[in-house]
Amino acid sequence: MAIITIQVDDNIKRAFEAASLKTQQELSSIIQLFFRQNLHNKTLTQVMTEISDRATERGLTPEILQELLADNNDE
């Protein structure tokens, strides 16, 4: 696996460094998916719509999402 560098402000850098290894790995996975699926050629709105549509197709409901987010905040 390769390492890339991106520019972020100091607050983002500190937050990333303070995040758990699991969270850092999840963010890495999101970035990989973004570029693997050629999403960088689309607008943010298009990407968000696609993600929402895929999640809905796979059975994600607002209630399940809230539960997942609450569980993640408990860690």
N, C-alpha and C positions, 0 to 999 in steps of 0.2 A: 504494500500500500504506500502511496506517495503522500507527502505533506505539502500543503499549500499555505499561503499567507494571505489573509484578508485584512483590510483596514477597518477598525472599529474604534469607537471612542473609549476613553479610559474606564468609564463605568461598565461598559459591556465586557471589556477585558477582565476586570476584577470579578464580575459576576460569573463569567465562564470559568475562570481559574478556581473560584470558590465552589462551583457546582460539583456534584458527585461525578465519579467516573462514568456511572450509568447515564447520567444526563448528558455529559460530554459526548459519549458514544452515540446517543440518540440524535443529537444535533448533527454529528458527522453523517449519520445515516440519512437524515433529511436532506443535507447538502448533496450527498451522492445521488439520491433519487431525483432531486431537482435537475441535475445535469444529465443523468443517465436517460431520463425520459424526455430530454430535449425541451424542458420547460423554460429554459432561459430565453427562448425565442418568443415567449408569450408574455402578456401583461400579467401583473400580479392578480388582477381581477379574474382573468381567464384561469390562472393556476388555482386560485381559491375555489372557483366554481367547479373545476374538475375534481379537486380533492373532495369537496362537499358531495358532488354527485357520486363519486366512487364509494365514499363512506356510507351514503344512504343506500346504494345498491347492495352493500355488504351487510346491511341491517343496523347500522349505527343510528340510534335515535338521540334526540336532545337529552333525554333522561339518562341514557347510557353514557353519553359524553360527560354530563355533569358528574356522574358517579366516578368515571375514570379520572377526571380532573381532581375531584375531591380526594380520591385515593392517592394520587400523585402528590398532592399537597401535604398529606400525612407522613410522607417518607422523610 
